[in-house]
């Protein structure tokens, strides 16, 4: 059979039968259905903590290395780094003066002063001389405020001795907590230094854009740049980390303090833009986390465009000629904060982040956290990227707009910025390596049985490594270690998250099971981006397969399968960042069909339907189930999120308390978003405890927020927000999605009545658009003992949702038009759906 590397895009315009014939007659290069693929492993890595010893183990070596750091020998002096000069006396004063001279900042101060005088009723009837005097006073006051903010914000690269001491302390901590080391790819570091030298020669900056999973991310990048000899970047850091002792130290090591949110504060926004302009136009390296905050789920979060917009605008406007984007992936064997992440995801109030809690964490002292792997994607020019996007979005035959023209086109600028954010995330995924703990967590959470023996665990991990490499991923390099040794080290790192039976000889072999499924899901999610397309196809097939019958009855017509895949892909569009083929969902669909067929998971029948292969049936649906288990927790989460919207059904008391001339059909129940999320989680925990939800992780805040964002985009819910952040957000069902109630509790159907055999009385009618939508999602869920009759389960949950909705205290009935009227905050936005929902 002729090998190929991907689906021929020219085939996408042909009939399905033609594509199916092509798939039958070809095989993916490097893919083996039963055996191993001949694919090269990652190139060797370098452990940057290998020369940091413990005093108790090697006291002489420890003291000798300490002396080298004090003397500043070799790289430890940090004298011959590549990039713009930092760490000299007067750096802070020069940077502050340059920022305050920024033309954009000066213009904003002048504009705000004019507005203060011209729009104030106090100065409306004043003389021109009085108005001018007042304007000067306002300008002076704004300049003082700006200077104070700049002094607090700007990083202070003043004393080189501080960074040398900090490097030694940080590397000692990393060497002890992450006992297997901090690893980088030697080829990537060599390429990064070449790019840094080229950028420095042109007076341009490297802009590091890493993913964010732990507070360790802050120190890893600085430590790597110090060790390999690259000018340290200025790092955007939340001002919540600016506390006594630690804050000033971090500020001297590159931290740029920024408020977590600044709403419509135009002066503060202009100051940040001025600082970014000054850094990038001066060739200083820069770093910010593309996701904004730390990911508490293990997978990449959608990009945050705040700081990215400042970087983008400085190049688009021409204030900076160019800069070099460096996507960075940081992967951990064990993330220290996962236990606190789980608590926050389940509703506990988030405590103020600080490094004191971080360094006092129990896991840090255990000294068995495995290793950290940092990988750098090939750097690329932001200017060239913008040019390519301008060409891409320009209609054929039309002139390509200039950068200045694009800067004035809000729609085009926003479109390119959004593409930039997702391009960076895609590159981070491409650069990532999969750690042993992620392999173990993925295998244990995709088992149909209770546990797995040691030999079977090794076999499944080896199979998973092959699948990862087939999908373009990389597994971390462990040199000459065998799979047995790597897995044993991973099991040791995961510790109590993994349960072990049979160690005492009571079983024929050691058997492992997931003791803490929620925390393990963090590590499973690290590989999700590689298999999302394949998992969606598998779950779409499951909608037919779970109906039972013989193999012929379980065949899935290709049109039905594609319709299911398309619907589920749209539902989960905001949940995952994964590779999209140039042909969109259709291309992803056919490539997944091809890959699953080449792996021996599915076959193609003579009538053009897709079915489980006989080989897959013989091995008990092992690999098909693997793909389904990856996605089922998210299907559960979105089903529950949709079901929780029944909480927004008004009760009679709501209607009675509201009087309005607006048409009653336009009136819905509005509640506070934060309170709704809190009560929804309480509902979710109850539904899980009663067996109607398979996965406890489905009730976590992040999945619920992603689902609600999707429902908002679909027009199912409406959200009223304040741009300034002073007014809490409220939400409501769109009027056309509002469920109806029975005329009284006594007329609702109960068990054994003619209205339907339901396990619990429901006061909300099981019908309407929202009911149909919930049922539409439910077809993708894993079938369980309590869910053979989906309608019965839905009504049970419906009754619980009704009870939970009555717990919402901040509630009022009004129309969308009424909700849009400003109250205490004049800057109010009410969202409306952008897409039509197809059930």
N, C-alpha and C positions, 0 to 999 in steps of 0.2 A: 504494500500500500504506500502511496506517495505521502511522505511526511509533510507537515505544514506547521507553521508557528501560530497562526490565528485565522479566524474566519475571513474569507475573501469578501471585502465590503461590496464588491460588484454584484455579489449574489443576493444582497439584501433586497434588491428591487425585483427579484424573480419570485415565482410562485413557491409556496411552502414545499411542494412535492420535489421541486428541483433542489432546494437546499437540503432536504432530507436525503436525497440520493447522493449528494456531495458528501454528507456526513458519513453515510454508510461506506463510502469508498476511500476515506482518508483517515489518517491518525495524527494526533498532535505529536510533533517532534518532542521526544523526551518523556512522553507519558507512557506508563505501563500499567495495564489494568491490574495485574496480579503481582508482578515483580517490582524491582527497583528501577528508578530512572537514572540514567547516566548523566547526572548534573553536577557541575563543580560546586564545591562548598565555598563559603566566603573566604577571602584572602586573609592571611594571618593578622592577628591583632596584637596590640602592644599594651601591656599593663603599666600604667603610669604610677602605681603605688608600690611596685615591686621592690624599690630601693628604700622603702620606709619600714624599718624593723622595730620590734618591741624591745624595750630595755631589759625585761626579764629574760627574754630568749637569747639576745645577742647584745650584751651591754657594751662591749668594745665597739662593735659596728655602729650601734646606736649613737654613742658619743662621738665617733668619728664623723658620721653623717651630720650630726648636729653642729659640729665645728665647721663643716663645709658650708652649711646654711648661714651661720653667723659671719663667716669670712666672705660669703657671696661668691664662691667659685663657680665657674662654668655658667650654666643657665640660671643659677641661683642669684646672680647679680642683677638680672633683668635689665641689662644695659643695651644689648644688641638685638632688640626686638624689631619686628617688621611692622611698619605703620607709623601714624602720626605720633610725635613725641608727647608723652604725658609724664606725670610725676616730676614736677619741678616747682620751685617756690614761686608763687604768683599765678599759678595756673587758674585757680578759682576766680581771682579778681579779673583776669583777662577774659575768661569765659563769660562771667557775669556782665562785664562791660559790653562784650560783643552781642550778647542776647538783648540787652537793654537798648542797643543801637539799632536793632532790627527794624527795617522800614515798615513791615507789616504790623509789628507791635506798636510802633509810634503812631501809625495811622489809626489803629483801634483805640488807642488812648484819646486821640484827638476827637474821634467820632463819638465816643462815650461822653466826653466832656461837652461837646456840642449838644448832644441829646439831653444831657442832664440840665442844661440851662434852657434850651429851647422848649422842652416839653414840660418843664416845671411851672405850675400855676403861680408859684411864689415870685418868679422872675419874669412873668409875662408882661407886666407893665413897667418894668425897670428901664432905666435909661441905657443907651448903648454902652456908656462907660461902666456902669454898674454891672451889666451883663458880661462885659469883657473881663472885668476884675474877678467876677465870680468864676468865669471860665478858667482863668489862670489858676485860681485856687483849686478848682476841681482837677485840673491837669497835674498840679503839684501833688495833690493828695493821691491820685491814681499812680503817679510815678513812685511815690513812697511805698504804696501797697505793692506795686509790681516788683520793686527792688527787694522788698522783704520776702515776697513769694519766691523770687528767683534765688535768693540766698539760701532758702530752705530746700529748694528743689534741686539745684545744680550739684552734681557729684564733685567731690573735692580730691582730685588727683594731685596731692601736694607732697606726700612723704613716701618715698620708695621703700624705706625701711618697714613701714606698716604693711605693705603688700608682701614683702619677703617673709616677715614673721607670720602673717596671716596664711600664706601659702603653706608654710611648714605645719602650722596647727591644723589647717583644714585637711591636708593630706594624711596627717597622723590620725585624725578622726575617721576619715574615709577608709584608711587601711585597717582600722580596728572594727568599724561597724560593717562595712562591706568587705568582708575578709577575703573574698576572691578577687578583689581589685577593681580599679577604674580602667576600662578597656576602650581603646580607640583603634580604628583601622589605619594601618600605616600608610597605605596608598592614598586614602582620603586626606590624611594630614599633610602629606607631601603636596597634593594638589591644592589644598587650602592655602598653604604657605606661598605657592606660586601665584595664586590669585591675589593674595594679600600684598605681595611684592608688586605685582602689576598695578593694583589699585592704588597703592601708596605712591607709585611713580606718577600717576595721573592726579594725585590729590583727592582720591575718591575713597569712600567708606565701604567696609563690609557691614551688612545688616544681618545679624544672626536672628533667625526666627525659629526658635525651638518649640516643641510641644511642652506641656506643663503637667507633670504628674506629682511632683513632690517639691518641698522646699530645697531639697538637695540640688535641684536643677540650677538654682542661683549660683552655688559654689562650683559646680562641675565645669561650667563654661569658663569661668574666670581661672580656675585651676589649670584647665587644658591650655588656654591661651598663654598663661604664664610659663607653663612647662615647655611648650613648643616654640615660644618666642614670637608671639603676635601681640600687638598693642591691645590692651584690655578694652572691651567695649563698655559703653555706658549702658546700664541696665535699667529698664523701666520697672520700678517696684512700688507696690502699694504702700501708702504712708502708715498703714497699720503695723508695719514692721519697724517703724522709726520710733523705738522706745529706748530708754536709758541704756547706755553702754553699748548695746548691740547696734542701735541705729547709727550713731556717729562712725562706728567702725565700718559698717556696710557702706555708708556714704563715701568714705575714703577709699573703698574698694570698687567703686563704680556705680553704686545705687543712685538712681535719679528718683526722688520721692514724688509721687503723684497721687492725688486724691482718687479714691475708688470710683467716685462719680462726681461730676461737677455741673450736671444739668445744663442750664442755659447761661452759665457764667461766661460771658464773652471775653472778659479780660483774661481769665485763667486759660481759656482755650487758646487765645492769641499768644499767651506766654509759652505754652507748650509748643505751639507751632514755631515760634521764634527760636526756642531752644533746639528743636529738631532741625530747623533750617541751619542754625549755626553749626551744629555737630556735623551734619552731612556735607554742607558746603566747605567745611574745614577739613574733611577727610578723617574725622574721628569715627571709630567703629561704634556700632550701636546694636542693642539687643532688646527685643521685647517678645513676650509670649503671644503667639498668634491666637491662642484660644482664650486669652484674657486670664481667667482663673484656672486653678488646678482641676484636671479632669478627675472626677470621683467615680467614674465608671470604667476606667482603663482604656477606653477607646478615645479617638480624637473627637473633640467637640467642634461644632460649627465655628468658623472664624469670627472674631470680634474685630470690627473695622475702625475702632477709635484711633489708636496709635498708628495703625496701618494706613489710615487715611492721611495722617500728617506726613508720613513718609512718601506716600503716593503723590500728594499735592506738591511737595517741595520739588520733585522731579518734573511733574507735569507742567507746573507753572514756570519752570526754567530757573528757579532760585538756586537749584543744584543741578549740575550737568548730568550726573549719573551716580548710581550706587550699585553695589553687588549684593544680591539676595542670597543668603546661605540658609536653606532649610535644615534644621537639626532635629534628630530623633534621639531621645534619651530613654533607654529601656532599663528596667530594674528586675532583678530576681525577686526582690521583695520590697514593696513600697512601705515605708515606715508608717504613713498616716492612714492606711486602709481601714483600720479599726474605727478611727474617728470618722472616716468617710461614711462608713455604713451607718453609724449613729445619726449623722446629719441627713443622709438619704432617707432614713426612716422617720424623720420629723424632729429630731432633737435640734434645739436652737444652736446655730453655729456660733462657737466661741471666737473671740477675736484672735486672729492668727498671730503667733509670735514664735520666735526661735527658741525662747526659753523652754516652752512646752515641748518643742520639737527635740531639743537636745537632752531633755530629761525623760524622753519616751522610753518605755520598757524595752522596746525592740532594739534601740541603739545600744543598750548595755549588753544585749545578748551576744553581740559580735558574730552573728551567723546570718547575715542578710544577703549572702551571696556576692554578686558582682553587679556593676553598673556598666552598661555599654552605650557609648555615645557615637553616633554616626552622622556624617556630614554629606549632604547631597551636593552634587556638582553646582557651584555658584553660577548665577546668571545675572545679566545686566537688566536692571529695571527699565532703563530707557528702551532697550531693544524689545523687551516684553510689551511695553505700552505701544510701541510702533507696530508690533505684530497684531495686537488687539485692535488698533485703529484700522488696520488693513482688513482684518477679519470682519469687523462690524460695518464696514463701508459697503453699500450696495454696489454690485458690478457696474462699472462704467462711470461711477460717481468719483469726484476727486477725494482723495484721502485727506481728512482734516489735519491741520497742524496741532501741535501740543496746546498752543494758546486757544485755538478754536475749541478743542476738546475740553479744556478747562472751563469754558463758558457754557458748555452743553451738559447740564446737570444729569440728564438721563444717560448719556453716553459715558460720562465720568463714573457714575454709579455702577453702570454695567461692567466697566473694565475693573473697577475696584473690587467688585464681588468676584469676578473671574480670578483676580490676583489672589484673593484670600483662599479660594479653593485650590488654586494651582499650588500654593505653598503647602497646604494640607496634603495634597496628593503626593508631592515630593517628599514630605516627611514620612508618609507611609511607604514610599518606594525605598527610602534610605533605611528604614527600620529593620532590626533583626529580631527574631523571635527567641525569647529566653527559655531555658528549660522549665521554669515554673509555669510559664504560659502553656507549654506543651502538656505538662502534667495536668494542669487545671482544665484545659480543653478536653483532654481524654476522659477525665473523671466525670465531667459534667455532660458528656455526650454518650454515656452508657445507658443502656436500657435496664440492665440489672443493678443489683445493690452495690457490688464492688467488682474488683478485677485483681487477678493474681499478678505476681511480679513479672513472670515471663510474658503474660498477655499484655501487661502495661508496656513493656519494652517493645513488643511487636507493634502495638497500636501507635506508639510514639514514632517509631521508624516509618510507619505508613504515613503518619501525619507530616513528618519532615519532607517526605517525597512530594506530597500534595502541596505543601507550602512552596517548595521550589518550583513546582510546575506552574503555580499561580504567580510567579515572579517575586516571591518573598525570599528572605534569607534567614537561615538559622544561625545563631551565634556560634562563632568558631571556638572550639575547645581543644584544639591541637590534637594530641595523640590519645586523649581520653576516649574510652569506649562508651557506647550508649548506656551500658549498665552503670558506669561510673558517673556519667553526667546526670542520669536520672536519680541516682542515690544522693548526689549532692543537692539536686533540686528538691527532693523529698525532705532532706534535712533542713533546707532553708524554709520551706513552707510549714514545717513543724506541726503545731496543733491543728492547722487547717485540714490536715490529712489524717484520717483514722486508719489504724492498722490492726488487723486481726491475724491470729495465727503465729505471733512471735514466740509464744510459749509452747509451740508444738501441738496445739490443739487442732490445727488444720494442716492439710498436706503441704500448703505453701503460704507464704505471707500474702495477705489480701488487703488491698487498699480501697478506701472509699472516701467520699467527700464529707468531711466532718462539719465544715462551714461553707456551705454552697454559695452564700451571698458574697463572702470575701473572695472565694475562688473565682466567682464570675468576673471580678476585676481583671484577673489574669487571662481568662478565656477571651474577654473582649479585646485583648491586644492582638488577636489574630482574625477578628471578625471581618475586617476590611478585605481580606484576601478571598473570603468565601461567601460574601453576601449574595452575589448574583446566583451562585450555584445553590445556596440555601433557599433562596426565594423560589427557584424552579422546583426544588424538592418538596417544599411545603405546599406549593401550588398543586403538585401531583398528589400529595397526601389527601387533599380535599376529595379526590376520587377514590384513592386506595382505601381510605378508612371506612368506606361504605361496605367493604367486604366482598365476598364472592370469589370465584376462581380467577385465574390470571386474565382470562378473556374479559371478565366483567370489570377488571381494574385498569383496562387500557384507557389512556387519556387522549382524546382527540386533540390534535395540535392547535386548532383554533381555540378550543376551550382552555387549554393550558396557557396559551399566550395571553388570553383575556384575564385569567387569574393572576398571572405574573405581572401584567401591566397594572392591574388594580392594586396589588400588594406593594409593588415598587413605588407607586405614587403615595401610598399611605405612609411608607417608611422613608420617604425621600429625605426628610430632615434628620433622620436618626443616624445615618452612616455616611462616612466619607470613604468612597471606594472608587476604583478605576471605572470610568464610563467610556465605552467604546465610541468612536466617532459617529457611529450610526445610532446612538442612544439606546433605549431599552430594547429595541428589536435586535440590535447587534449583540448586546449583552445576553439576551435570551438565547439566541442561536449558538453563541460561543459556549454557554453553559450546557446546552443540550449536547453539543459536540464533545465537551470535556467529560461530562458524566457518562456519555456513551463510550468514550475511549477508555474510561476507568473501569468499564464493565458494570456500572451501577444501573444503567438503563439500556433498553434496547428499542429498536424501531420496528414495529410490526409491518406486515405486508400492506395493511390498509392505511399506513401513514400515521398511526397513533403511536404514542410513547408509552412504554410499559417498563416495569421492573424486569431486568434481565433474569434469566434462569439461574445464572451464577450468583446474582445478588440474593435471589430467593433462597438458594441453597445455603448461603452463609448467614441466613437469618436477618436479612436487611441491614447488616452491620454498617455499611458505609452510607446507605441511604438515610438511615436513622441518624448518623453523625451529622449530616447537613441539616436535618430537621431540628435536632436538638439545639443546634446553634441559634436558630431563629425563633423557636417556640417561646422563650421567655419574653421576647419583644412583642410577639403576637398577643400573648397574654396581657402584657402591659397596655397595649393600645386598646384591646377589647375592654379591659377594666376602665381605662380612662374614658372611653365612650359611654360605658354603662353608668359611670359616676355622674354624667351630665343629667341623669334623671333627677338628681338632687335639686336641680334648678326648676322643677315643676312647682308653680305657685300653689299654696293651699288657700282654702276659703278665707282664712283670716287675713292673708295678704291682699286679696281682692277687696275685702270689706274695708281695710284700712286706707285704701287709695281711692281718691275721687279725681277724675280728670275728664276733660272734654275730648281727649284723644280717643280714637277708635280702640275699643277694648282688644280687638284682634292684633293690634300693634304693641300691646303691653306685655312685658315679660318681667320675670323676677331678676333683680340685680343684686349681686352679693359681692363682698370683698374677695379678691383673688386669693390673697394669702390665707384667709379663713377657709375658703372653699378647698384649697389644697390640703390644709390640715385635717378637715373633716373627711375629705376623700381618702386620705391615708388611713384614717380610723376605719372607714368602710372597707378599704382594701384588706386590712389586717383581719377584719371579721370574716370577709368572704374567703380569704385563704384558710383561716382556722376551720371554717365549715366545709372546706373541700371543693369549693367552686372556682378556686384559682390554684393552678399547679405550682407556680413559682413565686416565692416570697419576694424576690427581687423585682417583680412586676409592680410593686407598690412604691418603688423609690421615686423621690421627687424629680430627678432628672428625666426619667422616661415619661412621667406624667406631664412635665412642662413641655417636652418635645411633642407629645401627643396633642396637648392643648394648642400649641403653636400651629400644628397641622390643621386642627379643627377650626382654628381662627382663619387660616388661609382659605379653607374650604367654605367659609361662611356659615359654619354650624354654630359657632359662638361669636359673640361680639364683645370686644374689650374696650373699656374707656380708660385711657391713660393720661397722666399729667407729664408734660415734657420737662417740667422743672423738678418733678419728683416729690412735690409738697403734698399732693393729694393721692391717697392710696388708689391703686387700680381696682376697678370693679368689672364684673363680667356678667353675661347673660346669654341665654340661648337666643338665636335668631327667631323671630316670631313664627316663621313657617316650620321650624323644627320643634316647636313647643309641644310636649305631650298633653294629652287630655286626661281628665279624671272621671271615674264613675260618679254618678249623681250622688251616691252616698256610700259609706263603707259597707253597708248591708247589701248593696247590689253588686259588689265585686265578686268575681268567681272564687270559689273555695274548693277544697278537695271533695270530689264526689258530686259536685253540682253539675248541672247541664252546661254551665259556662266554661267548663274545662277542669281537668284533674290537675290542680296545681298543689304544690307542697305547702304553700303559704299564701294567705290572702294578700292581694295587692290592690291598692287604691288608685293606682295609675293604670290606664288602659294599655295593654301590651300590643300597641299598634302605632302607626304613624312613621314619619321619616326617620326619627331617631331610633325607634325600635328596629326598623329594617336595617339601619346602618350598623347597629350593634350585632344583629344577626349576620350581617354580611362579613364582619370581621371574624365572628366566631367560627366560621367554616375552616379557618386556617389554624385553629387551636388544636393542641394535642387532645385526643379523646381520652377521657378518664372514666372511672366508674360512676361518678356523679353526673357525667355530662353526655350520656348516650342520647338523652332527649334535651337538645339545646334550648327549646322553648321553655321547658320546665325549669331549667337552671336560670334562664334569663328572668323569669317571673319571680323566682326566689330572690335573686339579686335585686330585682326591681323593688320588691317590698323593703329590702334592707336600705336601698338607696332613698326610698321615700322617708323612712325613719331617720336616716342620716341627714337628709335635707332639712328636716325640722329642727335640727341642732344649729343651723346657721342663724346667727343672731343679727348680723349686720345685713338686713334685707329690706328691699323696697320694690314695689311694682311700678314701672313706668315704661314709656316708649323709648325707642332708640333716639328719637328726636329730642325728647326731654333730657336724656342722659348726656347728650352732646352740648347742652347749655352750660356755660361756665358758672361755677359757684365761687369757691374761694380762690380758684386758680384759673386765670384767663387762658392759659396755654393748655388746652385740653384736646386730645385726639381720640376719636372713636373709630375703631377699625371696622371694616366691612370685608367680607370674603372676596377673594380674587378669582376663585375657580368654581366651576359647577361640579357638584358631586354626582357620580354615576353609581347607582346601587346595583 
